[in-house]
């Protein structure tokens, strides 16, 4: 950890170090994240099935559609969705490309 007069590393420097670190995709000794992905998928399915059958709450899809109806407020859920998509699908490709070219 790099120390500064304030005694801590800046957030921007931490982010830069994380992005420039080698991209290791092996599981290593860690527990798999598949359990969490499965729980997340089951939770979403269970919520939507309950919403459809009970008609007491709206489905996640309907909620997303409703939240994105107003242009100014709708930017927030769309931005969150795009950020998640970038993180899960595109960031790996970008980091691999940058690291392989030796830019960082």
N, C-alpha and C positions, 0 to 999 in steps of 0.2 A: 504494500500500500504506500502510495506516495504521500508524503506529509507536506503541508503548506503552513504558512504563518497561522492560519486559523486552526491548524491541527488536523484537518480532514481533507480528503481527496474530493475534488469537485465532481459533481454529478456528470457533467459533460465528459470529463476525463475517464470516469468509470464506464460510461456508455461506450466511449471510443475503445477502451481496453477490451470490453466484452465483445464488441463487433470485430475487432482485429484479432481476437484469439482464434487459434486453429479450430476448425469445425470438426468435432469428433462425434460421429453418429453411432458408434458401438454402444451397446447397453452397459458394458463394463459390469461392475458389482452392484449397480443400482437395481432397485425393483422396477419392473416394467410399468409404464404408464397406461398399459392397455386396460387395466382394471378401472382406472378413473374414466377413460374414454367410454368403456362399457356402461359404467354407472351413469355417466352424463347422458348417453344415448337412451338408456332405459328410463331415466328420469324425464326426459323430454317426451318420449313416447307415452309414458304413463300419464303425464300431465295433460297432453293433448287428447288422449283417449277419455280421460275423466272429463275434460272440458266439453268434448263432443257428446258424450253420453249424458252427462248431468245437465247440460245447458245452463249451468250456474256461473261459469266463468268463460272468458273468451280464449280461443286457442292462441298459441304463440304466433302463428302466421297472421291471424286476424289482428292481434295486438300490434305486430310490426307494421302491417298495412295502415292501421289507424294512426299510429305514431308518425308515419311518413306522409300523411295527407297534407299537412301544413308545411310549406316549403322551408321556412326558417327553423322551425322546431324539428322538422324531419331530417335535417342535416345531421343531427346528433346520432340517432340510431344508425343511419347510413354510414356515417363516419366511423362509428364503433365497429360495424360489420366489415367495412373496408379495411380497417386497421387489423382486425382479427384475420381476415383473408390474407393480407400482406404478410402478417407474422407467420401464419401456418403454411402458406403456399409459395410466396415469392421471396421472402427473406433468405431462405436457404440457397436458392439459385443465385441471388445477388451476392451473398457472402462467398459462395464457392467461386463465382466469377472473379470477384475482387481478389480473393486470396490466391487463386491460381495465376492471376496476372502479376501478382507481387506489388499491387498498388499500395496495399497496407503493409 
